[in-house]
Amino acid sequence: MKLPRAIVADDHILVAEALCGLVASHFDVIATVADGHALVASAIALRPDVIVVDVAMPLLNGLEACRQLKQRIPGTKIVFLTMNEDPELAVEAMRSGASAYLLKKSAASELLEAMRSAIRGKTYVTPQMARAMQHSFIRNPQGASHSKSLTRRQREVIQLLAEGKSMKEAAWALKVTPRTVAFHKYRIMEDLGFRTSADLIQFAVKSRIVV
């Protein structure tokens, strides 16, 4: 019987390798990646059935990668596996198109259950987070506003700069010129009324562009 195809995305090599070993008898792991840009590129090229991804990923966070992938390959299911227990972040992950959200301290059997549920078209939230996520949704049903006010490219630029990348390094990661990165940075700051780069970083953290 042909196994469902999976991609594992985690920036910690040991964790990624452990996850591959954990699911290998139930899923065909066709790729492992260590950053959000690599995840988007690999998933579009390979079209897996399911992706296991951390929320916190370098270059492009898991939430933004999820948004992009659900637009490009909506049939691929996304399972978040993370240490982050922030219920608002978990709600945002599900709003982004994820099929499941669970914690790295969850049991191995729970990850397999979440992946199987996702492939069947169902959603799964770890019981450790479900009640807190429900309360978070009730408090803030509209979710984070940054995704409505910024373009995809602007969110990518903000994340890279907030991670400490120079404009040249951000340009290299995005395959654009430093001038383009500078244009986006100062356009964002002007539109949002920021005066310093520190304001931009604080916004990135508050808006969960950097997680």
KENURO-417755 format. One record per residue (C-alpha): x, y, z; residue number from 1. Coordinates in Angstrom, 2 decimals. Example, Ala and Ser with C-alpha at 12.3 -4.5 7.8 and 13.67 -1.06 7.14 Angstrom:
<dokes>
<doke><x>12.30</x><y>-4.50</y><z>7.80</z><num>1</num></doke>
<doke><x>13.67</x><y>-1.06</y><z>7.14</z><num>2</num></doke>
</dokes>
This chain:
<dokes>
<doke><x>0.00</x><y>0.00</y><z>0.00</z><num>1</num></doke>
<doke><x>1.34</x><y>3.40</y><z>-0.98</z><num>2</num></doke>
<doke><x>2.14</x><y>5.62</y><z>1.98</z><num>3</num></doke>
<doke><x>1.00</x><y>9.26</y><z>2.14</z><num>4</num></doke>
<doke><x>3.81</x><y>11.65</y><z>1.24</z><num>5</num></doke>
<doke><x>5.09</x><y>14.08</y><z>3.87</z><num>6</num></doke>
<doke><x>7.55</x><y>16.94</y><z>4.29</z><num>7</num></doke>
<doke><x>9.09</x><y>17.73</y><z>7.68</z><num>8</num></doke>
<doke><x>10.10</x><y>21.35</y><z>8.34</z><num>9</num></doke>
<doke><x>12.14</x><y>22.21</y><z>11.43</z><num>10</num></doke>
<doke><x>15.24</x><y>24.33</y><z>11.80</z><num>11</num></doke>
<doke><x>16.74</x><y>21.95</y><z>14.37</z><num>12</num></doke>
<doke><x>18.38</x><y>19.07</y><z>12.50</z><num>13</num></doke>
<doke><x>18.12</x><y>16.60</y><z>15.37</z><num>14</num></doke>
<doke><x>14.42</x><y>17.32</y><z>15.79</z><num>15</num></doke>
<doke><x>13.80</x><y>16.94</y><z>12.06</z><num>16</num></doke>
<doke><x>15.66</x><y>13.64</y><z>11.97</z><num>17</num></doke>
<doke><x>13.76</x><y>12.37</y><z>15.01</z><num>18</num></doke>
<doke><x>10.44</x><y>13.31</y><z>13.42</z><num>19</num></doke>
<doke><x>11.37</x><y>11.51</y><z>10.21</z><num>20</num></doke>
<doke><x>12.19</x><y>8.37</y><z>12.15</z><num>21</num></doke>
<doke><x>8.98</x><y>8.68</y><z>14.12</z><num>22</num></doke>
<doke><x>6.63</x><y>8.84</y><z>11.13</z><num>23</num></doke>
<doke><x>8.65</x><y>6.81</y><z>8.60</z><num>24</num></doke>
<doke><x>6.63</x><y>3.61</y><z>9.01</z><num>25</num></doke>
<doke><x>3.37</x><y>5.46</y><z>8.35</z><num>26</num></doke>
<doke><x>4.39</x><y>8.22</y><z>5.91</z><num>27</num></doke>
<doke><x>6.82</x><y>8.54</y><z>3.03</z><num>28</num></doke>
<doke><x>8.99</x><y>11.51</y><z>4.10</z><num>29</num></doke>
<doke><x>10.05</x><y>12.95</y><z>0.74</z><num>30</num></doke>
<doke><x>11.95</x><y>15.99</y><z>2.08</z><num>31</num></doke>
<doke><x>13.17</x><y>17.73</y><z>5.20</z><num>32</num></doke>
<doke><x>13.77</x><y>21.48</y><z>5.21</z><num>33</num></doke>
<doke><x>15.16</x><y>23.96</y><z>7.73</z><num>34</num></doke>
<doke><x>13.59</x><y>27.30</y><z>6.77</z><num>35</num></doke>
<doke><x>10.30</x><y>28.68</y><z>5.53</z><num>36</num></doke>
<doke><x>11.48</x><y>29.61</y><z>2.05</z><num>37</num></doke>
<doke><x>12.86</x><y>26.12</y><z>1.47</z><num>38</num></doke>
<doke><x>9.57</x><y>24.67</y><z>2.69</z><num>39</num></doke>
<doke><x>7.50</x><y>26.70</y><z>0.22</z><num>40</num></doke>
<doke><x>9.79</x><y>25.82</y><z>-2.69</z><num>41</num></doke>
<doke><x>9.97</x><y>22.10</y><z>-1.84</z><num>42</num></doke>
<doke><x>6.25</x><y>21.75</y><z>-1.20</z><num>43</num></doke>
<doke><x>5.30</x><y>23.43</y><z>-4.48</z><num>44</num></doke>
<doke><x>7.75</x><y>21.21</y><z>-6.37</z><num>45</num></doke>
<doke><x>6.93</x><y>17.92</y><z>-4.62</z><num>46</num></doke>
<doke><x>3.24</x><y>18.32</y><z>-3.75</z><num>47</num></doke>
<doke><x>3.17</x><y>16.30</y><z>-0.51</z><num>48</num></doke>
<doke><x>-0.04</x><y>15.11</y><z>1.10</z><num>49</num></doke>
<doke><x>0.88</x><y>16.58</y><z>4.47</z><num>50</num></doke>
<doke><x>3.50</x><y>18.91</y><z>5.96</z><num>51</num></doke>
<doke><x>4.69</x><y>18.94</y><z>9.57</z><num>52</num></doke>
<doke><x>6.09</x><y>22.38</y><z>10.36</z><num>53</num></doke>
<doke><x>7.18</x><y>24.45</y><z>13.35</z><num>54</num></doke>
<doke><x>5.70</x><y>27.91</y><z>13.84</z><num>55</num></doke>
<doke><x>9.11</x><y>29.48</y><z>14.41</z><num>56</num></doke>
<doke><x>11.14</x><y>29.08</y><z>11.24</z><num>57</num></doke>
<doke><x>13.99</x><y>31.27</y><z>9.95</z><num>58</num></doke>
<doke><x>13.67</x><y>33.44</y><z>6.80</z><num>59</num></doke>
<doke><x>9.92</x><y>32.82</y><z>6.63</z><num>60</num></doke>
<doke><x>7.87</x><y>31.80</y><z>9.65</z><num>61</num></doke>
<doke><x>5.56</x><y>28.82</y><z>9.61</z><num>62</num></doke>
<doke><x>2.39</x><y>30.93</y><z>9.60</z><num>63</num></doke>
<doke><x>3.39</x><y>32.88</y><z>6.49</z><num>64</num></doke>
<doke><x>4.63</x><y>29.71</y><z>4.78</z><num>65</num></doke>
<doke><x>1.25</x><y>28.13</y><z>5.54</z><num>66</num></doke>
<doke><x>-0.63</x><y>31.09</y><z>4.03</z><num>67</num></doke>
<doke><x>1.42</x><y>30.96</y><z>0.86</z><num>68</num></doke>
<doke><x>1.11</x><y>27.21</y><z>0.47</z><num>69</num></doke>
<doke><x>-2.65</x><y>27.17</y><z>0.99</z><num>70</num></doke>
<doke><x>-2.91</x><y>29.62</y><z>-1.90</z><num>71</num></doke>
<doke><x>-0.59</x><y>27.63</y><z>-4.17</z><num>72</num></doke>
<doke><x>-1.37</x><y>24.02</y><z>-3.22</z><num>73</num></doke>
<doke><x>-4.60</x><y>24.08</y><z>-1.19</z><num>74</num></doke>
<doke><x>-4.90</x><y>20.30</y><z>-1.19</z><num>75</num></doke>
<doke><x>-1.76</x><y>19.83</y><z>0.90</z><num>76</num></doke>
<doke><x>-2.54</x><y>19.57</y><z>4.60</z><num>77</num></doke>
<doke><x>-0.44</x><y>21.41</y><z>7.18</z><num>78</num></doke>
<doke><x>0.21</x><y>20.23</y><z>10.74</z><num>79</num></doke>
<doke><x>1.90</x><y>22.61</y><z>13.16</z><num>80</num></doke>
<doke><x>4.19</x><y>20.98</y><z>15.72</z><num>81</num></doke>
<doke><x>5.72</x><y>23.53</y><z>18.05</z><num>82</num></doke>
<doke><x>6.85</x><y>24.39</y><z>21.56</z><num>83</num></doke>
<doke><x>4.78</x><y>27.60</y><z>21.47</z><num>84</num></doke>
<doke><x>1.76</x><y>27.39</y><z>23.77</z><num>85</num></doke>
<doke><x>0.40</x><y>30.86</y><z>23.00</z><num>86</num></doke>
<doke><x>-3.31</x><y>30.25</y><z>22.28</z><num>87</num></doke>
<doke><x>-3.61</x><y>33.37</y><z>20.11</z><num>88</num></doke>
<doke><x>-0.77</x><y>32.10</y><z>17.95</z><num>89</num></doke>
<doke><x>-2.45</x><y>28.71</y><z>17.69</z><num>90</num></doke>
<doke><x>-5.72</x><y>30.32</y><z>16.61</z><num>91</num></doke>
<doke><x>-3.83</x><y>32.36</y><z>14.01</z><num>92</num></doke>
<doke><x>-2.24</x><y>29.15</y><z>12.71</z><num>93</num></doke>
<doke><x>-5.63</x><y>27.57</y><z>12.16</z><num>94</num></doke>
<doke><x>-6.89</x><y>30.76</y><z>10.50</z><num>95</num></doke>
<doke><x>-3.91</x><y>30.55</y><z>8.17</z><num>96</num></doke>
<doke><x>-5.21</x><y>27.26</y><z>6.82</z><num>97</num></doke>
<doke><x>-3.61</x><y>24.65</y><z>9.05</z><num>98</num></doke>
<doke><x>-5.35</x><y>21.37</y><z>9.71</z><num>99</num></doke>
<doke><x>-3.76</x><y>20.69</y><z>13.09</z><num>100</num></doke>
<doke><x>-1.89</x><y>22.29</y><z>15.97</z><num>101</num></doke>
<doke><x>-0.03</x><y>20.31</y><z>18.61</z><num>102</num></doke>
<doke><x>2.93</x><y>20.64</y><z>20.91</z><num>103</num></doke>
<doke><x>6.36</x><y>19.05</y><z>20.83</z><num>104</num></doke>
<doke><x>5.69</x><y>17.69</y><z>24.30</z><num>105</num></doke>
<doke><x>2.70</x><y>15.78</y><z>22.90</z><num>106</num></doke>
<doke><x>2.90</x><y>12.01</y><z>22.58</z><num>107</num></doke>
<doke><x>4.20</x><y>10.51</y><z>19.35</z><num>108</num></doke>
<doke><x>0.86</x><y>8.81</y><z>18.78</z><num>109</num></doke>
<doke><x>-0.83</x><y>12.22</y><z>18.86</z><num>110</num></doke>
<doke><x>1.31</x><y>13.49</y><z>15.98</z><num>111</num></doke>
<doke><x>0.42</x><y>10.47</y><z>13.87</z><num>112</num></doke>
<doke><x>-3.26</x><y>10.91</y><z>14.74</z><num>113</num></doke>
<doke><x>-3.11</x><y>14.58</y><z>13.75</z><num>114</num></doke>
<doke><x>-1.44</x><y>13.79</y><z>10.42</z><num>115</num></doke>
<doke><x>-3.97</x><y>11.07</y><z>9.60</z><num>116</num></doke>
<doke><x>-6.87</x><y>13.34</y><z>10.57</z><num>117</num></doke>
<doke><x>-5.49</x><y>16.11</y><z>8.35</z><num>118</num></doke>
<doke><x>-5.27</x><y>13.83</y><z>5.33</z><num>119</num></doke>
<doke><x>-8.87</x><y>12.76</y><z>5.92</z><num>120</num></doke>
<doke><x>-9.90</x><y>16.41</y><z>5.75</z><num>121</num></doke>
<doke><x>-10.47</x><y>16.85</y><z>9.47</z><num>122</num></doke>
<doke><x>-8.93</x><y>19.30</y><z>11.94</z><num>123</num></doke>
<doke><x>-7.06</x><y>18.37</y><z>15.07</z><num>124</num></doke>
<doke><x>-6.06</x><y>20.49</y><z>18.06</z><num>125</num></doke>
<doke><x>-4.16</x><y>19.02</y><z>20.97</z><num>126</num></doke>
<doke><x>-6.33</x><y>18.81</y><z>24.09</z><num>127</num></doke>
<doke><x>-3.55</x><y>20.69</y><z>25.89</z><num>128</num></doke>
<doke><x>-4.46</x><y>23.80</y><z>23.85</z><num>129</num></doke>
<doke><x>-8.12</x><y>23.46</y><z>22.94</z><num>130</num></doke>
<doke><x>-9.73</x><y>25.32</y><z>25.85</z><num>131</num></doke>
<doke><x>-7.25</x><y>28.22</y><z>25.78</z><num>132</num></doke>
<doke><x>-7.69</x><y>28.56</y><z>22.00</z><num>133</num></doke>
<doke><x>-11.46</x><y>28.70</y><z>22.40</z><num>134</num></doke>
<doke><x>-11.16</x><y>31.51</y><z>24.93</z><num>135</num></doke>
<doke><x>-8.67</x><y>33.35</y><z>22.69</z><num>136</num></doke>
<doke><x>-11.04</x><y>33.17</y><z>19.73</z><num>137</num></doke>
<doke><x>-13.91</x><y>34.51</y><z>21.80</z><num>138</num></doke>
<doke><x>-11.78</x><y>37.45</y><z>22.97</z><num>139</num></doke>
<doke><x>-10.47</x><y>38.28</y><z>19.50</z><num>140</num></doke>
<doke><x>-12.60</x><y>36.75</y><z>16.71</z><num>141</num></doke>
<doke><x>-11.04</x><y>38.94</y><z>14.01</z><num>142</num></doke>
<doke><x>-7.48</x><y>37.76</y><z>14.62</z><num>143</num></doke>
<doke><x>-4.26</x><y>39.67</y><z>14.03</z><num>144</num></doke>
<doke><x>-4.61</x><y>42.76</y><z>11.88</z><num>145</num></doke>
<doke><x>-1.12</x><y>42.74</y><z>10.36</z><num>146</num></doke>
<doke><x>-2.06</x><y>40.22</y><z>7.68</z><num>147</num></doke>
<doke><x>-4.70</x><y>42.64</y><z>6.40</z><num>148</num></doke>
<doke><x>-2.50</x><y>45.73</y><z>6.34</z><num>149</num></doke>
<doke><x>0.71</x><y>44.30</y><z>4.88</z><num>150</num></doke>
<doke><x>1.53</x><y>42.52</y><z>1.64</z><num>151</num></doke>
<doke><x>3.19</x><y>39.12</y><z>1.59</z><num>152</num></doke>
<doke><x>6.51</x><y>40.66</y><z>0.57</z><num>153</num></doke>
<doke><x>6.30</x><y>43.26</y><z>3.33</z><num>154</num></doke>
<doke><x>5.80</x><y>40.54</y><z>5.95</z><num>155</num></doke>
<doke><x>8.82</x><y>38.68</y><z>4.57</z><num>156</num></doke>
<doke><x>10.98</x><y>41.81</y><z>4.72</z><num>157</num></doke>
<doke><x>9.90</x><y>42.62</y><z>8.27</z><num>158</num></doke>
<doke><x>10.70</x><y>39.12</y><z>9.49</z><num>159</num></doke>
<doke><x>14.17</x><y>39.10</y><z>7.99</z><num>160</num></doke>
<doke><x>15.05</x><y>42.54</y><z>9.34</z><num>161</num></doke>
<doke><x>13.61</x><y>41.71</y><z>12.77</z><num>162</num></doke>
<doke><x>15.75</x><y>38.56</y><z>12.84</z><num>163</num></doke>
<doke><x>18.80</x><y>40.82</y><z>12.54</z><num>164</num></doke>
<doke><x>19.52</x><y>40.43</y><z>8.84</z><num>165</num></doke>
<doke><x>21.10</x><y>43.38</y><z>7.05</z><num>166</num></doke>
<doke><x>19.36</x><y>44.78</y><z>3.99</z><num>167</num></doke>
<doke><x>21.92</x><y>43.02</y><z>1.82</z><num>168</num></doke>
<doke><x>21.34</x><y>39.68</y><z>3.58</z><num>169</num></doke>
<doke><x>17.56</x><y>40.12</y><z>3.37</z><num>170</num></doke>
<doke><x>17.86</x><y>40.91</y><z>-0.33</z><num>171</num></doke>
<doke><x>19.90</x><y>37.76</y><z>-0.90</z><num>172</num></doke>
<doke><x>17.32</x><y>35.63</y><z>0.93</z><num>173</num></doke>
<doke><x>14.45</x><y>37.13</y><z>-1.08</z><num>174</num></doke>
<doke><x>16.39</x><y>37.19</y><z>-4.38</z><num>175</num></doke>
<doke><x>15.81</x><y>40.92</y><z>-4.83</z><num>176</num></doke>
<doke><x>18.09</x><y>43.97</y><z>-4.68</z><num>177</num></doke>
<doke><x>18.97</x><y>45.76</y><z>-1.41</z><num>178</num></doke>
<doke><x>17.23</x><y>48.82</y><z>-2.85</z><num>179</num></doke>
<doke><x>14.00</x><y>46.83</y><z>-3.08</z><num>180</num></doke>
<doke><x>14.31</x><y>45.76</y><z>0.57</z><num>181</num></doke>
<doke><x>14.98</x><y>49.37</y><z>1.59</z><num>182</num></doke>
<doke><x>11.93</x><y>50.51</y><z>-0.37</z><num>183</num></doke>
<doke><x>9.68</x><y>48.03</y><z>1.43</z><num>184</num></doke>
<doke><x>11.16</x><y>48.85</y><z>4.84</z><num>185</num></doke>
<doke><x>10.69</x><y>52.58</y><z>4.60</z><num>186</num></doke>
<doke><x>7.29</x><y>52.27</y><z>2.93</z><num>187</num></doke>
<doke><x>6.11</x><y>50.12</y><z>5.85</z><num>188</num></doke>
<doke><x>7.52</x><y>52.55</y><z>8.40</z><num>189</num></doke>
<doke><x>5.85</x><y>55.48</y><z>6.65</z><num>190</num></doke>
<doke><x>2.49</x><y>53.74</y><z>6.33</z><num>191</num></doke>
<doke><x>2.47</x><y>52.59</y><z>9.97</z><num>192</num></doke>
<doke><x>3.95</x><y>55.76</y><z>11.42</z><num>193</num></doke>
<doke><x>7.18</x><y>54.22</y><z>12.73</z><num>194</num></doke>
<doke><x>10.24</x><y>56.37</y><z>13.28</z><num>195</num></doke>
<doke><x>12.91</x><y>53.80</y><z>14.12</z><num>196</num></doke>
<doke><x>13.88</x><y>50.25</y><z>13.27</z><num>197</num></doke>
<doke><x>13.16</x><y>49.35</y><z>16.89</z><num>198</num></doke>
<doke><x>9.52</x><y>50.33</y><z>16.31</z><num>199</num></doke>
<doke><x>9.46</x><y>47.97</y><z>13.34</z><num>200</num></doke>
<doke><x>10.90</x><y>45.10</y><z>15.38</z><num>201</num></doke>
<doke><x>8.41</x><y>45.64</y><z>18.19</z><num>202</num></doke>
<doke><x>5.61</x><y>45.55</y><z>15.63</z><num>203</num></doke>
<doke><x>6.98</x><y>42.31</y><z>14.16</z><num>204</num></doke>
<doke><x>6.93</x><y>40.64</y><z>17.57</z><num>205</num></doke>
<doke><x>3.52</x><y>41.99</y><z>18.56</z><num>206</num></doke>
<doke><x>2.00</x><y>40.98</y><z>15.23</z><num>207</num></doke>
<doke><x>3.63</x><y>37.52</y><z>15.40</z><num>208</num></doke>
<doke><x>5.57</x><y>38.02</y><z>12.21</z><num>209</num></doke>
<doke><x>8.55</x><y>36.93</y><z>14.32</z><num>210</num></doke>
<doke><x>7.57</x><y>34.08</y><z>16.63</z><num>211</num></doke>
</dokes>
